[in-house]
Amino acid sequence: MNFKQVEAFRAVMMTRSMTTAAGLLHTSQPNVSRWIALLEKTLGFVLFQRVGTRLLPTPEAEAFYADVERAFIGLESLNDSASSIRRRGTGMLRIGAVGSITQCVLPDAIRLFREQVSDMPVVVHTGGSEVVAKWMATGFCDIGFCSIQTDVPGLRYDRINTAYGTGIVPASHRLAAKAKLEPADFNDENFISLPAGSFNRAAIDRHFPDDARIVSIETPYATTICSMVAKGLGISIVNPVVSRALRLPDLREIPFSRKIDFHSYAVSSDHFPMGALARRMAQCVQQTFAALETAPPSNRA
């Protein structure tokens, strides 16, 4: 495949039209069609199907588009970096992190960082642990933060926090008055869960061998789980760092009787040594984790 083919695919995904994509790329519709056909031949799967007058991407196209977008974000980031170097001569600090750290830890960590370094542009990219690992392995990010270790070679994982899973229920729920939750307390309750197959989902599910929970909603983000629980859509078990960072008034945090480890790691690469500013950001993230760990539980009675 070549850049023109991928660029044409991205334009069609954005516009859902070969003709409109051709206009964006300042070329002809037949050229776009030819590039898409060549890309399909290289990839070995169909990218688009016509349904009436509509052009619909296949599931394979949607999956491929996610990686294409990450690649284009990287190209745009290079332009930003060059512009910043021209202006400041200092470049920028690129951070890759999983969703829970991006949403619950990085805002305070970057505030601490800004108190020490006020003029350094910071770019935050969010992805799963596997994606963060790839960003670090390729030098796309200067420092990464993830929740599990991967098998991507050449990376170093320094554990910066370990928290233990806590139960969360709506403040008006029948379980809200309990001092501790047992696995049996979750029986016949709507449970909002992390996705099947994920590492942390497995760590939670092993405490429910005779599972009587009703897994009603699955979502990859603990912040979303907390918001849904606060809205009365179910109950769950999450990393307490998330629930304490959100401080939702309608959420009740209750200790869970079983031990579920939620680890967080700073990721660095053997091939791209971590700079002083990246190390400083890692320290700010660790300080923020420590502050959240000692914060009072969310809406504890």
C-alpha positions as a printed NumPy array, in Angstrom:
array([[  0.   ,   0.   ,   0.   ],
       [  1.091,   3.607,  -0.424],
       [  0.203,   6.937,   1.128],
       [ -2.206,   7.998,  -1.64 ],
       [ -4.256,   4.826,  -1.171],
       [ -4.468,   5.284,   2.607],
       [ -5.229,   8.998,   2.234],
       [ -8.038,   8.171,  -0.206],
       [ -9.449,   5.563,   2.188],
       [ -9.417,   8.08 ,   5.049],
       [-11.167,  10.706,   2.915],
       [-13.903,   8.257,   1.885],
       [-14.393,   7.162,   5.5  ],
       [-14.786,  10.796,   6.52 ],
       [-17.172,  11.763,   3.723],
       [-18.878,   8.423,   2.844],
       [-18.597,   9.515,  -0.796],
       [-16.013,   8.812,  -3.517],
       [-16.936,  12.053,  -5.267],
       [-16.681,  14.251,  -2.16 ],
       [-13.431,  12.527,  -1.18 ],
       [-12.034,  13.31 ,  -4.621],
       [-12.848,  16.979,  -4.071],
       [-11.018,  16.99 ,  -0.754],
       [ -7.97 ,  15.39 ,  -2.344],
       [ -8.102,  17.631,  -5.451],
       [ -8.287,  14.657,  -7.788],
       [-10.902,  12.757,  -9.798],
       [-13.467,  10.248,  -8.584],
       [-12.003,   7.478, -10.806],
       [ -8.605,   8.006,  -9.181],
       [-10.139,   7.591,  -5.726],
       [-11.986,   4.439,  -6.833],
       [ -8.776,   3.005,  -8.301],
       [ -6.766,   3.739,  -5.128],
       [ -9.435,   2.115,  -2.96 ],
       [ -9.482,  -0.983,  -5.189],
       [ -5.681,  -1.288,  -5.016],
       [ -5.785,  -0.898,  -1.237],
       [ -8.45 ,  -3.62 ,  -0.944],
       [ -6.268,  -5.912,  -3.045],
       [ -3.268,  -5.266,  -0.791],
       [ -5.246,  -5.684,   2.447],
       [ -7.127,  -8.764,   1.307],
       [-10.587,  -7.614,   2.398],
       [-13.426,  -5.406,   1.15 ],
       [-13.553,  -1.884,   2.549],
       [-16.885,  -0.519,   1.262],
       [-20.244,  -1.823,   0.135],
       [-22.906,   0.046,  -1.805],
       [-26.437,  -0.081,  -0.375],
       [-28.65 ,   1.806,  -2.78 ],
       [-27.018,   5.206,  -3.183],
       [-25.127,   4.932,   0.095],
       [-21.506,   3.86 ,   0.518],
       [-21.121,   1.868,   3.743],
       [-17.811,   0.817,   5.321],
       [-17.424,  -2.839,   6.281],
       [-16.538,  -3.843,   9.869],
       [-13.008,  -4.519,   8.604],
       [-12.833,  -0.975,   7.25 ],
       [-13.931,   0.467,  10.603],
       [-11.204,  -1.51 ,  12.401],
       [ -8.555,  -0.44 ,   9.867],
       [ -9.71 ,   3.192,  10.054],
       [ -8.944,   3.336,  13.785],
       [ -5.279,   2.561,  13.073],
       [ -5.21 ,   4.939,  10.104],
       [ -6.496,   7.779,  12.283],
       [ -3.799,   7.12 ,  14.872],
       [ -1.186,   7.287,  12.123],
       [ -2.541,  10.594,  10.801],
       [ -2.66 ,  11.99 ,  14.335],
       [  1.018,  11.138,  14.509],
       [  1.721,  13.047,  11.293],
       [ -0.212,  16.054,  12.545],
       [  1.703,  15.855,  15.815],
       [  4.975,  16.046,  13.847],
       [  3.797,  19.286,  12.243],
       [  2.901,  20.668,  15.667],
       [  6.304,  19.64 ,  17.013],
       [  8.162,  21.356,  14.156],
       [  6.114,  24.513,  14.641],
       [  6.804,  24.493,  18.381],
       [ 10.542,  24.005,  17.84 ],
       [ 10.569,  26.98 ,  15.477],
       [  8.781,  29.118,  18.07 ],
       [ 10.408,  27.937,  21.275],
       [ 13.302,  25.66 ,  20.479],
       [ 12.061,  23.225,  23.157],
       [  9.692,  20.875,  21.316],
       [  6.82 ,  19.371,  23.275],
       [  6.092,  16.624,  25.777],
       [  3.945,  13.814,  24.348],
       [  2.076,  11.639,  26.846],
       [  0.28 ,   8.388,  26.073],
       [ -2.118,   7.06 ,  28.697],
       [ -5.08 ,   4.784,  29.257],
       [ -8.477,   6.405,  29.681],
       [ -8.73 ,   6.261,  33.475],
       [ -5.356,   7.984,  33.919],
       [ -6.078,  10.549,  31.2  ],
       [ -9.384,  11.516,  32.775],
       [ -8.724,  11.146,  36.503],
       [ -4.999,  11.62 ,  37.11 ],
       [ -3.419,  13.676,  34.339],
       [ -5.377,  16.918,  34.937],
       [ -3.919,  17.325,  38.434],
       [ -0.553,  15.899,  37.369],
       [ -0.246,  18.413,  34.542],
       [ -1.216,  21.191,  36.961],
       [  1.72 ,  20.135,  39.167],
       [  3.96 ,  19.956,  36.1  ],
       [  2.89 ,  23.457,  35.039],
       [  3.992,  24.826,  38.405],
       [  7.523,  23.71 ,  37.518],
       [  7.537,  24.036,  33.724],
       [  5.153,  26.723,  32.498],
       [  6.026,  27.015,  28.799],
       [  6.32 ,  23.415,  27.583],
       [  3.504,  22.361,  25.207],
       [  1.945,  19.078,  26.338],
       [  0.106,  16.685,  24.006],
       [ -2.   ,  13.888,  25.536],
       [ -2.934,  10.787,  23.526],
       [ -5.411,   8.267,  24.938],
       [ -5.524,   4.553,  24.106],
       [ -5.554,   1.106,  25.646],
       [ -2.461,  -0.346,  27.31 ],
       [ -1.473,  -2.174,  24.096],
       [ -1.727,   1.05 ,  22.105],
       [  0.281,   3.01 ,  24.684],
       [  2.967,   0.309,  24.539],
       [  3.191,   0.632,  20.744],
       [  3.43 ,   4.419,  21.008],
       [  6.35 ,   4.063,  23.412],
       [  8.08 ,   1.362,  21.358],
       [  8.024,   3.586,  18.266],
       [  9.007,   6.803,  20.045],
       [  5.654,   8.423,  19.258],
       [  5.272,   9.377,  22.953],
       [  7.905,  10.522,  25.456],
       [  6.249,   8.899,  28.485],
       [  3.426,   6.399,  28.789],
       [  1.047,   5.368,  31.552],
       [ -0.906,   2.111,  31.407],
       [ -2.741,  -0.384,  33.607],
       [ -1.241,  -3.681,  32.412],
       [  2.143,  -4.841,  31.152],
       [  2.277,  -6.013,  27.549],
       [  4.662,  -8.277,  25.66 ],
       [  5.912,  -5.489,  23.365],
       [  9.719,  -5.853,  23.484],
       [ 12.128,  -3.149,  24.588],
       [  9.851,  -1.503,  27.158],
       [ 10.294,  -0.913,  30.875],
       [  7.337,  -0.849,  33.277],
       [  7.73 ,   0.954,  36.61 ],
       [  4.779,   0.433,  38.922],
       [  3.685,   3.805,  40.254],
       [  0.475,   2.826,  42.02 ],
       [ -1.511,  -0.151,  43.254],
       [ -5.094,   0.307,  44.401],
       [ -7.643,  -2.279,  45.5  ],
       [-11.046,  -2.58 ,  43.874],
       [-13.966,  -0.962,  45.629],
       [-17.69 ,  -1.499,  45.249],
       [-19.752,   1.403,  43.957],
       [-23.534,   1.75 ,  44.206],
       [-26.018,   4.61 ,  43.796],
       [-26.385,   6.619,  46.995],
       [-30.054,   5.594,  47.22 ],
       [-29.39 ,   1.879,  46.622],
       [-30.398,  -0.773,  49.178],
       [-26.697,  -1.694,  49.59 ],
       [-25.588,   1.879,  50.279],
       [-25.786,   1.445,  54.067],
       [-23.468,  -1.582,  54.165],
       [-19.971,  -1.217,  55.589],
       [-18.523,  -3.877,  53.259],
       [-19.729,  -5.732,  50.187],
       [-19.483,  -9.498,  49.796],
       [-19.723, -11.289,  46.436],
       [-23.205, -12.537,  47.399],
       [-24.406,  -8.932,  47.728],
       [-24.131,  -8.607,  43.954],
       [-26.536, -11.495,  43.283],
       [-29.44 , -10.524,  41.011],
       [-28.129,  -6.97 ,  40.723],
       [-27.544,  -5.185,  37.417],
       [-23.756,  -5.087,  37.111],
       [-21.928,  -2.576,  34.917],
       [-18.785,  -4.311,  33.768],
       [-15.528,  -3.8  ,  31.952],
       [-15.42 ,  -5.581,  28.559],
       [-15.211,  -9.37 ,  28.371],
       [-11.652, -10.532,  27.761],
       [ -9.968,  -7.576,  29.441],
       [ -7.382,  -8.186,  32.146],
       [ -9.155,  -6.22 ,  34.89 ],
       [-12.52 ,  -7.799,  33.995],
       [-10.974, -11.236,  34.606],
       [ -9.518, -10.068,  37.932],
       [-13.02 ,  -9.052,  39.067],
       [-14.906, -12.03 ,  37.642],
       [-12.754, -14.634,  39.399],
       [-14.403, -13.622,  42.688],
       [-17.793, -14.659,  41.29 ],
       [-17.361, -18.372,  40.444],
       [-21.095, -19.064,  40.79 ],
       [-21.986, -15.829,  39.12 ],
       [-25.497, -14.582,  39.876],
       [-24.859, -11.012,  38.764],
       [-26.813,  -9.586,  35.855],
       [-24.168,  -8.097,  33.554],
       [-26.394,  -5.476,  31.98 ],
       [-23.858,  -3.016,  30.52 ],
       [-20.243,  -3.344,  29.367],
       [-17.93 ,  -0.372,  28.761],
       [-14.128,  -0.026,  28.627],
       [-13.928,   3.082,  30.797],
       [-14.196,   3.108,  34.588],
       [-15.211,   6.777,  34.439],
       [-18.235,   5.78 ,  32.362],
       [-19.05 ,   2.983,  34.803],
       [-19.032,   5.445,  37.711],
       [-21.286,   7.875,  35.851],
       [-23.751,   5.111,  34.992],
       [-23.817,   3.828,  38.566],
       [-24.497,   7.362,  39.819],
       [-27.45 ,   7.484,  37.406],
       [-28.899,   4.336,  38.987],
       [-28.201,   2.003,  36.059],
       [-26.512,  -0.655,  38.177],
       [-23.641,  -1.334,  40.573],
       [-20.012,  -2.233,  39.965],
       [-16.435,  -2.637,  41.19 ],
       [-13.795,  -0.139,  40.064],
       [-10.378,   1.249,  40.845],
       [-11.044,   3.662,  43.757],
       [ -8.706,   6.214,  42.178],
       [-11.398,   6.769,  39.558],
       [-14.361,   7.119,  41.906],
       [-12.424,   9.441,  44.226],
       [-11.247,  11.638,  41.379],
       [-14.784,  12.032,  40.011],
       [-16.411,  12.743,  43.398],
       [-19.907,  12.134,  42.038],
       [-22.487,  13.163,  44.674],
       [-24.878,  10.306,  43.871],
       [-22.189,   7.611,  44.047],
       [-21.501,   5.57 ,  47.176],
       [-18.139,   3.814,  47.536],
       [-18.087,   0.669,  49.705],
       [-15.069,  -1.599,  50.373],
       [-15.172,  -4.986,  48.652],
       [-14.277,  -7.957,  50.84 ],
       [-12.052,  -9.566,  48.198],
       [ -8.705,  -8.194,  47.076],
       [ -8.605,  -6.989,  43.47 ],
       [ -5.349,  -5.321,  42.42 ],
       [ -5.432,  -2.39 ,  40.007],
       [ -1.881,  -1.558,  38.974],
       [ -0.683,   1.538,  37.156],
       [  2.665,   1.761,  35.386],
       [  4.928,   4.402,  33.889],
       [  6.238,   3.051,  30.588],
       [  9.577,   3.932,  29.014],
       [ 11.526,   2.56 ,  26.052],
       [ 15.027,   1.093,  25.953],
       [ 15.437,   2.58 ,  22.479],
       [ 14.215,   6.104,  23.273],
       [ 15.706,   7.21 ,  26.63 ],
       [ 13.357,   9.205,  28.823],
       [ 14.198,  12.894,  29.044],
       [ 14.282,  14.986,  32.186],
       [ 10.858,  16.529,  31.536],
       [  9.26 ,  13.137,  30.948],
       [ 10.717,  11.931,  34.259],
       [  9.326,  15.024,  35.949],
       [  5.881,  14.285,  34.516],
       [  6.113,  10.711,  35.816],
       [  6.834,  12.093,  39.284],
       [  3.828,  14.431,  39.056],
       [  1.602,  11.516,  38.059],
       [  2.881,   9.46 ,  40.987],
       [  2.226,  12.343,  43.392],
       [ -1.323,  12.68 ,  42.07 ],
       [ -1.945,   8.955,  42.524],
       [ -0.722,   9.218,  46.124],
       [ -3.068,  12.131,  46.821],
       [ -6.065,  10.279,  45.37 ],
       [ -5.192,   7.115,  47.267],
       [ -5.37 ,   8.976,  50.597],
       [ -8.471,  10.986,  49.654],
       [-11.679,  10.118,  51.531],
       [-13.936,   7.561,  49.794],
       [-16.626,   8.914,  47.544],
       [-19.807,   9.785,  49.493],
       [-18.898,   7.455,  52.375],
       [-21.593,   7.468,  55.014]])
